[in-house]
Amino acid sequence: MLKKLIHIIFLPCSEATMLMEKRNAENISPKENRKLSLHLAICKWCRAYKEKLEILDKMLKRKLSDESNVEINDSDIHNVKERALKNLDIS
């Protein structure tokens, strides 16, 4: 019951996943970080999403750096994700 309440009041999964993406691309506020940390402490599904997100980011960085000798930064990865979401019409 407490877990459901925290999901509803503090941070729903949809916002938690958005904050994870935002945190990967840029810094989030301390308040957002606390909310996300609390959510991740109780939500096994979002923890799994976070792990997969980290794996995908590492794979993307490695793949892009293997194909070219250009340094890839986090903003480049964020831009690729944004374009992919727009193409899928999910964003």
PDB file as gemmi writes it, atoms N, CA and C in Angstrom:
CRYST1    1.000    1.000    1.000  90.00  90.00  90.00 P 1                      
ATOM      1  N   MET A   1       0.818  -1.191   0.000  1.00  0.00           N  
ATOM      2  CA  MET A   1       0.000   0.000   0.000  1.00  0.00           C  
ATOM      3  C   MET A   1       0.867   1.263   0.000  1.00  0.00           C  
ATOM      4  N   LEU A   2       1.910   1.266   0.809  1.00  0.00           N  
ATOM      5  CA  LEU A   2       2.803   2.417   0.879  1.00  0.00           C  
ATOM      6  C   LEU A   2       3.483   2.649  -0.467  1.00  0.00           C  
ATOM      7  N   LYS A   3       3.884   1.570  -1.120  1.00  0.00           N  
ATOM      8  CA  LYS A   3       4.538   1.705  -2.420  1.00  0.00           C  
ATOM      9  C   LYS A   3       3.609   2.347  -3.440  1.00  0.00           C  
ATOM     10  N   LYS A   4       2.352   1.929  -3.458  1.00  0.00           N  
ATOM     11  CA  LYS A   4       1.391   2.524  -4.388  1.00  0.00           C  
ATOM     12  C   LYS A   4       1.198   4.002  -4.092  1.00  0.00           C  
ATOM     13  N   LEU A   5       1.133   4.339  -2.832  1.00  0.00           N  
ATOM     14  CA  LEU A   5       0.952   5.730  -2.430  1.00  0.00           C  
ATOM     15  C   LEU A   5       2.132   6.584  -2.885  1.00  0.00           C  
ATOM     16  N   ILE A   6       3.332   6.075  -2.702  1.00  0.00           N  
ATOM     17  CA  ILE A   6       4.523   6.813  -3.128  1.00  0.00           C  
ATOM     18  C   ILE A   6       4.518   6.982  -4.648  1.00  0.00           C  
ATOM     19  N   HIS A   7       4.115   5.928  -5.365  1.00  0.00           N  
ATOM     20  CA  HIS A   7       4.027   6.023  -6.821  1.00  0.00           C  
ATOM     21  C   HIS A   7       3.053   7.122  -7.242  1.00  0.00           C  
ATOM     22  N   ILE A   8       1.921   7.171  -6.590  1.00  0.00           N  
ATOM     23  CA  ILE A   8       0.879   8.117  -6.987  1.00  0.00           C  
ATOM     24  C   ILE A   8       1.219   9.544  -6.567  1.00  0.00           C  
ATOM     25  N   ILE A   9       1.625   9.720  -5.331  1.00  0.00           N  
ATOM     26  CA  ILE A   9       1.822  11.068  -4.790  1.00  0.00           C  
ATOM     27  C   ILE A   9       3.163  11.674  -5.202  1.00  0.00           C  
ATOM     28  N   PHE A  10       4.230  10.941  -5.007  1.00  0.00           N  
ATOM     29  CA  PHE A  10       5.552  11.531  -5.199  1.00  0.00           C  
ATOM     30  C   PHE A  10       6.022  11.514  -6.649  1.00  0.00           C  
ATOM     31  N   LEU A  11       5.984  10.348  -7.266  1.00  0.00           N  
ATOM     32  CA  LEU A  11       6.553  10.263  -8.608  1.00  0.00           C  
ATOM     33  C   LEU A  11       6.038   9.017  -9.312  1.00  0.00           C  
ATOM     34  N   PRO A  12       5.164   9.184 -10.294  1.00  0.00           N  
ATOM     35  CA  PRO A  12       4.702   8.024 -11.049  1.00  0.00           C  
ATOM     36  C   PRO A  12       5.810   7.487 -11.964  1.00  0.00           C  
ATOM     37  N   CYS A  13       5.674   6.269 -12.412  1.00  0.00           N  
ATOM     38  CA  CYS A  13       6.692   5.637 -13.252  1.00  0.00           C  
ATOM     39  C   CYS A  13       6.954   6.434 -14.529  1.00  0.00           C  
ATOM     40  N   SER A  14       5.924   6.998 -15.097  1.00  0.00           N  
ATOM     41  CA  SER A  14       6.109   7.762 -16.337  1.00  0.00           C  
ATOM     42  C   SER A  14       7.051   8.950 -16.124  1.00  0.00           C  
ATOM     43  N   GLU A  15       6.920   9.609 -14.994  1.00  0.00           N  
ATOM     44  CA  GLU A  15       7.825  10.727 -14.700  1.00  0.00           C  
ATOM     45  C   GLU A  15       9.212  10.229 -14.300  1.00  0.00           C  
ATOM     46  N   ALA A  16       9.275   9.089 -13.634  1.00  0.00           N  
ATOM     47  CA  ALA A  16      10.565   8.536 -13.227  1.00  0.00           C  
ATOM     48  C   ALA A  16      11.413   8.188 -14.445  1.00  0.00           C  
ATOM     49  N   THR A  17      10.802   7.570 -15.450  1.00  0.00           N  
ATOM     50  CA  THR A  17      11.563   7.219 -16.649  1.00  0.00           C  
ATOM     51  C   THR A  17      12.024   8.472 -17.389  1.00  0.00           C  
ATOM     52  N   MET A  18      11.172   9.499 -17.409  1.00  0.00           N  
ATOM     53  CA  MET A  18      11.552  10.755 -18.038  1.00  0.00           C  
ATOM     54  C   MET A  18      12.742  11.383 -17.303  1.00  0.00           C  
ATOM     55  N   LEU A  19      12.715  11.336 -15.972  1.00  0.00           N  
ATOM     56  CA  LEU A  19      13.829  11.899 -15.199  1.00  0.00           C  
ATOM     57  C   LEU A  19      15.118  11.105 -15.407  1.00  0.00           C  
ATOM     58  N   MET A  20      15.007   9.789 -15.570  1.00  0.00           N  
ATOM     59  CA  MET A  20      16.202   8.991 -15.846  1.00  0.00           C  
ATOM     60  C   MET A  20      16.828   9.406 -17.165  1.00  0.00           C  
ATOM     61  N   GLU A  21      16.002   9.593 -18.174  1.00  0.00           N  
ATOM     62  CA  GLU A  21      16.498  10.045 -19.476  1.00  0.00           C  
ATOM     63  C   GLU A  21      17.116  11.433 -19.357  1.00  0.00           C  
ATOM     64  N   LYS A  22      16.435  12.302 -18.640  1.00  0.00           N  
ATOM     65  CA  LYS A  22      16.925  13.669 -18.460  1.00  0.00           C  
ATOM     66  C   LYS A  22      18.253  13.665 -17.706  1.00  0.00           C  
ATOM     67  N   ARG A  23      18.356  12.812 -16.673  1.00  0.00           N  
ATOM     68  CA  ARG A  23      19.588  12.747 -15.894  1.00  0.00           C  
ATOM     69  C   ARG A  23      20.748  12.240 -16.739  1.00  0.00           C  
ATOM     70  N   ASN A  24      20.474  11.346 -17.689  1.00  0.00           N  
ATOM     71  CA  ASN A  24      21.529  10.865 -18.573  1.00  0.00           C  
ATOM     72  C   ASN A  24      22.036  11.962 -19.499  1.00  0.00           C  
ATOM     73  N   ALA A  25      21.134  12.841 -19.921  1.00  0.00           N  
ATOM     74  CA  ALA A  25      21.495  13.876 -20.879  1.00  0.00           C  
ATOM     75  C   ALA A  25      22.046  15.129 -20.220  1.00  0.00           C  
ATOM     76  N   GLU A  26      21.591  15.420 -19.026  1.00  0.00           N  
ATOM     77  CA  GLU A  26      21.984  16.649 -18.344  1.00  0.00           C  
ATOM     78  C   GLU A  26      21.783  16.460 -16.846  1.00  0.00           C  
ATOM     79  N   ASN A  27      22.086  17.485 -16.099  1.00  0.00           N  
ATOM     80  CA  ASN A  27      21.881  17.417 -14.651  1.00  0.00           C  
ATOM     81  C   ASN A  27      20.422  17.694 -14.307  1.00  0.00           C  
ATOM     82  N   ILE A  28      19.941  17.020 -13.285  1.00  0.00           N  
ATOM     83  CA  ILE A  28      18.600  17.307 -12.791  1.00  0.00           C  
ATOM     84  C   ILE A  28      18.731  17.978 -11.432  1.00  0.00           C  
ATOM     85  N   SER A  29      17.680  18.618 -10.999  1.00  0.00           N  
ATOM     86  CA  SER A  29      17.727  19.349  -9.732  1.00  0.00           C  
ATOM     87  C   SER A  29      17.855  18.373  -8.560  1.00  0.00           C  
ATOM     88  N   PRO A  30      18.370  18.844  -7.433  1.00  0.00           N  
ATOM     89  CA  PRO A  30      18.463  17.976  -6.254  1.00  0.00           C  
ATOM     90  C   PRO A  30      17.104  17.416  -5.828  1.00  0.00           C  
ATOM     91  N   LYS A  31      16.055  18.222  -5.954  1.00  0.00           N  
ATOM     92  CA  LYS A  31      14.713  17.761  -5.593  1.00  0.00           C  
ATOM     93  C   LYS A  31      14.283  16.612  -6.510  1.00  0.00           C  
ATOM     94  N   GLU A  32      14.498  16.765  -7.824  1.00  0.00           N  
ATOM     95  CA  GLU A  32      14.166  15.705  -8.771  1.00  0.00           C  
ATOM     96  C   GLU A  32      14.988  14.450  -8.496  1.00  0.00           C  
ATOM     97  N   ASN A  33      16.238  14.651  -8.151  1.00  0.00           N  
ATOM     98  CA  ASN A  33      17.126  13.515  -7.871  1.00  0.00           C  
ATOM     99  C   ASN A  33      16.648  12.739  -6.642  1.00  0.00           C  
ATOM    100  N   ARG A  34      16.209  13.462  -5.595  1.00  0.00           N  
ATOM    101  CA  ARG A  34      15.691  12.798  -4.391  1.00  0.00           C  
ATOM    102  C   ARG A  34      14.426  12.007  -4.699  1.00  0.00           C  
ATOM    103  N   LYS A  35      13.529  12.625  -5.462  1.00  0.00           N  
ATOM    104  CA  LYS A  35      12.290  11.941  -5.828  1.00  0.00           C  
ATOM    105  C   LYS A  35      12.587  10.679  -6.639  1.00  0.00           C  
ATOM    106  N   LEU A  36      13.502  10.810  -7.585  1.00  0.00           N  
ATOM    107  CA  LEU A  36      13.861   9.669  -8.415  1.00  0.00           C  
ATOM    108  C   LEU A  36      14.510   8.570  -7.588  1.00  0.00           C  
ATOM    109  N   SER A  37      15.394   8.941  -6.684  1.00  0.00           N  
ATOM    110  CA  SER A  37      16.047   7.952  -5.828  1.00  0.00           C  
ATOM    111  C   SER A  37      15.038   7.208  -4.958  1.00  0.00           C  
ATOM    112  N   LEU A  38      14.085   7.930  -4.406  1.00  0.00           N  
ATOM    113  CA  LEU A  38      13.031   7.303  -3.603  1.00  0.00           C  
ATOM    114  C   LEU A  38      12.207   6.351  -4.458  1.00  0.00           C  
ATOM    115  N   HIS A  39      11.863   6.802  -5.646  1.00  0.00           N  
ATOM    116  CA  HIS A  39      11.070   5.957  -6.534  1.00  0.00           C  
ATOM    117  C   HIS A  39      11.838   4.683  -6.897  1.00  0.00           C  
ATOM    118  N   LEU A  40      13.115   4.842  -7.241  1.00  0.00           N  
ATOM    119  CA  LEU A  40      13.923   3.679  -7.626  1.00  0.00           C  
ATOM    120  C   LEU A  40      14.112   2.705  -6.469  1.00  0.00           C  
ATOM    121  N   ALA A  41      14.081   3.226  -5.247  1.00  0.00           N  
ATOM    122  CA  ALA A  41      14.238   2.356  -4.079  1.00  0.00           C  
ATOM    123  C   ALA A  41      13.044   1.415  -3.911  1.00  0.00           C  
ATOM    124  N   ILE A  42      11.877   1.825  -4.409  1.00  0.00           N  
ATOM    125  CA  ILE A  42      10.693   0.991  -4.199  1.00  0.00           C  
ATOM    126  C   ILE A  42      10.169   0.328  -5.467  1.00  0.00           C  
ATOM    127  N   CYS A  43      10.588   0.769  -6.636  1.00  0.00           N  
ATOM    128  CA  CYS A  43      10.002   0.270  -7.883  1.00  0.00           C  
ATOM    129  C   CYS A  43      10.982  -0.610  -8.646  1.00  0.00           C  
ATOM    130  N   LYS A  44      10.738  -1.896  -8.635  1.00  0.00           N  
ATOM    131  CA  LYS A  44      11.646  -2.828  -9.310  1.00  0.00           C  
ATOM    132  C   LYS A  44      11.592  -2.662 -10.823  1.00  0.00           C  
ATOM    133  N   TRP A  45      10.451  -2.230 -11.362  1.00  0.00           N  
ATOM    134  CA  TRP A  45      10.330  -2.069 -12.803  1.00  0.00           C  
ATOM    135  C   TRP A  45      11.173  -0.893 -13.297  1.00  0.00           C  
ATOM    136  N   CYS A  46      11.168   0.178 -12.558  1.00  0.00           N  
ATOM    137  CA  CYS A  46      11.977   1.332 -12.955  1.00  0.00           C  
ATOM    138  C   CYS A  46      13.469   1.074 -12.729  1.00  0.00           C  
ATOM    139  N   ARG A  47      13.802   0.291 -11.717  1.00  0.00           N  
ATOM    140  CA  ARG A  47      15.216  -0.091 -11.538  1.00  0.00           C  
ATOM    141  C   ARG A  47      15.681  -0.910 -12.736  1.00  0.00           C  
ATOM    142  N   ALA A  48      14.842  -1.817 -13.216  1.00  0.00           N  
ATOM    143  CA  ALA A  48      15.183  -2.617 -14.391  1.00  0.00           C  
ATOM    144  C   ALA A  48      15.326  -1.724 -15.620  1.00  0.00           C  
ATOM    145  N   TYR A  49      14.427  -0.762 -15.757  1.00  0.00           N  
ATOM    146  CA  TYR A  49      14.506   0.186 -16.868  1.00  0.00           C  
ATOM    147  C   TYR A  49      15.820   0.968 -16.807  1.00  0.00           C  
ATOM    148  N   LYS A  50      16.196   1.399 -15.609  1.00  0.00           N  
ATOM    149  CA  LYS A  50      17.437   2.165 -15.422  1.00  0.00           C  
ATOM    150  C   LYS A  50      18.649   1.340 -15.846  1.00  0.00           C  
ATOM    151  N   GLU A  51      18.672   0.073 -15.460  1.00  0.00           N  
ATOM    152  CA  GLU A  51      19.789  -0.795 -15.842  1.00  0.00           C  
ATOM    153  C   GLU A  51      19.861  -0.959 -17.355  1.00  0.00           C  
ATOM    154  N   LYS A  52      18.709  -1.163 -17.993  1.00  0.00           N  
ATOM    155  CA  LYS A  52      18.688  -1.309 -19.449  1.00  0.00           C  
ATOM    156  C   LYS A  52      19.088  -0.015 -20.134  1.00  0.00           C  
ATOM    157  N   LEU A  53      18.677   1.099 -19.587  1.00  0.00           N  
ATOM    158  CA  LEU A  53      19.044   2.401 -20.133  1.00  0.00           C  
ATOM    159  C   LEU A  53      20.565   2.593 -20.087  1.00  0.00           C  
ATOM    160  N   GLU A  54      21.175   2.219 -18.982  1.00  0.00           N  
ATOM    161  CA  GLU A  54      22.627   2.347 -18.858  1.00  0.00           C  
ATOM    162  C   GLU A  54      23.343   1.446 -19.859  1.00  0.00           C  
ATOM    163  N   ILE A  55      22.842   0.229 -20.036  1.00  0.00           N  
ATOM    164  CA  ILE A  55      23.441  -0.704 -20.999  1.00  0.00           C  
ATOM    165  C   ILE A  55      23.326  -0.153 -22.418  1.00  0.00           C  
ATOM    166  N   LEU A  56      22.139   0.348 -22.766  1.00  0.00           N  
ATOM    167  CA  LEU A  56      21.945   0.907 -24.107  1.00  0.00           C  
ATOM    168  C   LEU A  56      22.831   2.114 -24.353  1.00  0.00           C  
ATOM    169  N   ASP A  57      22.983   2.973 -23.359  1.00  0.00           N  
ATOM    170  CA  ASP A  57      23.855   4.137 -23.511  1.00  0.00           C  
ATOM    171  C   ASP A  57      25.309   3.718 -23.742  1.00  0.00           C  
ATOM    172  N   LYS A  58      25.761   2.732 -22.987  1.00  0.00           N  
ATOM    173  CA  LYS A  58      27.139   2.247 -23.172  1.00  0.00           C  
ATOM    174  C   LYS A  58      27.318   1.636 -24.553  1.00  0.00           C  
ATOM    175  N   MET A  59      26.336   0.854 -24.991  1.00  0.00           N  
ATOM    176  CA  MET A  59      26.422   0.238 -26.316  1.00  0.00           C  
ATOM    177  C   MET A  59      26.416   1.296 -27.409  1.00  0.00           C  
ATOM    178  N   LEU A  60      25.571   2.291 -27.265  1.00  0.00           N  
ATOM    179  CA  LEU A  60      25.490   3.356 -28.248  1.00  0.00           C  
ATOM    180  C   LEU A  60      26.796   4.138 -28.313  1.00  0.00           C  
ATOM    181  N   LYS A  61      27.348   4.471 -27.172  1.00  0.00           N  
ATOM    182  CA  LYS A  61      28.632   5.185 -27.146  1.00  0.00           C  
ATOM    183  C   LYS A  61      29.719   4.361 -27.828  1.00  0.00           C  
ATOM    184  N   ARG A  62      29.774   3.080 -27.501  1.00  0.00           N  
ATOM    185  CA  ARG A  62      30.809   2.206 -28.071  1.00  0.00           C  
ATOM    186  C   ARG A  62      30.620   2.061 -29.575  1.00  0.00           C  
ATOM    187  N   LYS A  63      29.393   1.850 -30.010  1.00  0.00           N  
ATOM    188  CA  LYS A  63      29.107   1.675 -31.441  1.00  0.00           C  
ATOM    189  C   LYS A  63      29.454   2.929 -32.222  1.00  0.00           C  
ATOM    190  N   LEU A  64      29.034   4.074 -31.723  1.00  0.00           N  
ATOM    191  CA  LEU A  64      29.320   5.311 -32.427  1.00  0.00           C  
ATOM    192  C   LEU A  64      30.808   5.631 -32.431  1.00  0.00           C  
ATOM    193  N   SER A  65      31.501   5.332 -31.358  1.00  0.00           N  
ATOM    194  CA  SER A  65      32.937   5.620 -31.323  1.00  0.00           C  
ATOM    195  C   SER A  65      33.725   4.624 -32.167  1.00  0.00           C  
ATOM    196  N   ASP A  66      33.211   3.383 -32.331  1.00  0.00           N  
ATOM    197  CA  ASP A  66      33.875   2.396 -33.194  1.00  0.00           C  
ATOM    198  C   ASP A  66      33.784   2.793 -34.666  1.00  0.00           C  
ATOM    199  N   GLU A  67      32.652   3.398 -35.043  1.00  0.00           N  
ATOM    200  CA  GLU A  67      32.432   3.759 -36.439  1.00  0.00           C  
ATOM    201  C   GLU A  67      33.195   5.001 -36.852  1.00  0.00           C  
ATOM    202  N   SER A  68      33.577   5.798 -35.904  1.00  0.00           N  
ATOM    203  CA  SER A  68      34.326   7.007 -36.242  1.00  0.00           C  
ATOM    204  C   SER A  68      35.312   7.301 -35.117  1.00  0.00           C  
ATOM    205  N   ASN A  69      36.262   8.111 -35.424  1.00  0.00           N  
ATOM    206  CA  ASN A  69      37.256   8.493 -34.422  1.00  0.00           C  
ATOM    207  C   ASN A  69      36.848   9.758 -33.698  1.00  0.00           C  
ATOM    208  N   VAL A  70      35.593  10.115 -33.820  1.00  0.00           N  
ATOM    209  CA  VAL A  70      35.083  11.329 -33.201  1.00  0.00           C  
ATOM    210  C   VAL A  70      34.627  11.016 -31.784  1.00  0.00           C  
ATOM    211  N   GLU A  71      34.925  11.905 -30.872  1.00  0.00           N  
ATOM    212  CA  GLU A  71      34.490  11.769 -29.477  1.00  0.00           C  
ATOM    213  C   GLU A  71      32.974  11.942 -29.393  1.00  0.00           C  
ATOM    214  N   ILE A  72      32.302  11.035 -28.712  1.00  0.00           N  
ATOM    215  CA  ILE A  72      30.853  11.098 -28.544  1.00  0.00           C  
ATOM    216  C   ILE A  72      30.565  11.567 -27.122  1.00  0.00           C  
ATOM    217  N   ASN A  73      29.732  12.588 -26.988  1.00  0.00           N  
ATOM    218  CA  ASN A  73      29.381  13.057 -25.651  1.00  0.00           C  
ATOM    219  C   ASN A  73      27.909  12.756 -25.357  1.00  0.00           C  
ATOM    220  N   ASP A  74      27.501  12.994 -24.143  1.00  0.00           N  
ATOM    221  CA  ASP A  74      26.146  12.656 -23.702  1.00  0.00           C  
ATOM    222  C   ASP A  74      25.071  13.421 -24.458  1.00  0.00           C  
ATOM    223  N   SER A  75      25.357  14.660 -24.841  1.00  0.00           N  
ATOM    224  CA  SER A  75      24.340  15.424 -25.569  1.00  0.00           C  
ATOM    225  C   SER A  75      24.090  14.831 -26.953  1.00  0.00           C  
ATOM    226  N   ASP A  76      25.137  14.271 -27.583  1.00  0.00           N  
ATOM    227  CA  ASP A  76      24.953  13.605 -28.872  1.00  0.00           C  
ATOM    228  C   ASP A  76      24.038  12.397 -28.727  1.00  0.00           C  
ATOM    229  N   ILE A  77      24.241  11.636 -27.683  1.00  0.00           N  
ATOM    230  CA  ILE A  77      23.407  10.462 -27.429  1.00  0.00           C  
ATOM    231  C   ILE A  77      21.970  10.882 -27.167  1.00  0.00           C  
ATOM    232  N   HIS A  78      21.802  11.943 -26.393  1.00  0.00           N  
ATOM    233  CA  HIS A  78      20.461  12.441 -26.107  1.00  0.00           C  
ATOM    234  C   HIS A  78      19.761  12.866 -27.400  1.00  0.00           C  
ATOM    235  N   ASN A  79      20.484  13.531 -28.297  1.00  0.00           N  
ATOM    236  CA  ASN A  79      19.900  13.963 -29.562  1.00  0.00           C  
ATOM    237  C   ASN A  79      19.472  12.779 -30.417  1.00  0.00           C  
ATOM    238  N   VAL A  80      20.274  11.736 -30.443  1.00  0.00           N  
ATOM    239  CA  VAL A  80      19.923  10.526 -31.198  1.00  0.00           C  
ATOM    240  C   VAL A  80      18.653   9.905 -30.629  1.00  0.00           C  
ATOM    241  N   LYS A  81      18.561   9.836 -29.296  1.00  0.00           N  
ATOM    242  CA  LYS A  81      17.365   9.283 -28.657  1.00  0.00           C  
ATOM    243  C   LYS A  81      16.136  10.120 -28.983  1.00  0.00           C  
ATOM    244  N   GLU A  82      16.275  11.449 -28.930  1.00  0.00           N  
ATOM    245  CA  GLU A  82      15.159  12.330 -29.224  1.00  0.00           C  
ATOM    246  C   GLU A  82      14.661  12.129 -30.657  1.00  0.00           C  
ATOM    247  N   ARG A  83      15.600  12.032 -31.605  1.00  0.00           N  
ATOM    248  CA  ARG A  83      15.201  11.825 -32.996  1.00  0.00           C  
ATOM    249  C   ARG A  83      14.521  10.464 -33.159  1.00  0.00           C  
ATOM    250  N   ALA A  84      15.009   9.446 -32.471  1.00  0.00           N  
ATOM    251  CA  ALA A  84      14.404   8.126 -32.575  1.00  0.00           C  
ATOM    252  C   ALA A  84      12.983   8.147 -32.006  1.00  0.00           C  
ATOM    253  N   LEU A  85      12.786   8.822 -30.878  1.00  0.00           N  
ATOM    254  CA  LEU A  85      11.454   8.915 -30.294  1.00  0.00           C  
ATOM    255  C   LEU A  85      10.496   9.677 -31.199  1.00  0.00           C  
ATOM    256  N   LYS A  86      10.980  10.732 -31.828  1.00  0.00           N  
ATOM    257  CA  LYS A  86      10.124  11.482 -32.756  1.00  0.00           C  
ATOM    258  C   LYS A  86       9.740  10.617 -33.946  1.00  0.00           C  
ATOM    259  N   ASN A  87      10.696   9.841 -34.448  1.00  0.00           N  
ATOM    260  CA  ASN A  87      10.401   8.954 -35.577  1.00  0.00           C  
ATOM    261  C   ASN A  87       9.394   7.877 -35.202  1.00  0.00           C  
ATOM    262  N   LEU A  88       9.440   7.440 -33.953  1.00  0.00           N  
ATOM    263  CA  LEU A  88       8.488   6.434 -33.483  1.00  0.00           C  
ATOM    264  C   LEU A  88       7.185   7.070 -33.027  1.00  0.00           C  
ATOM    265  N   ASP A  89       7.167   8.390 -32.950  1.00  0.00           N  
ATOM    266  CA  ASP A  89       5.998   9.156 -32.505  1.00  0.00           C  
ATOM    267  C   ASP A  89       5.578   8.769 -31.100  1.00  0.00           C  
ATOM    268  N   ILE A  90       6.582   8.615 -30.198  1.00  0.00           N  
ATOM    269  CA  ILE A  90       6.331   8.250 -28.804  1.00  0.00           C  
ATOM    270  C   ILE A  90       6.447   9.461 -27.894  1.00  0.00           C  
ATOM    271  N   SER A  91       7.299  10.379 -28.223  1.00  0.00           N  
ATOM    272  CA  SER A  91       7.589  11.490 -27.316  1.00  0.00           C  
ATOM    273  C   SER A  91       6.441  12.374 -27.018  1.00  0.00           C  
TER     274      SER A  91                                                      
END                                                                             
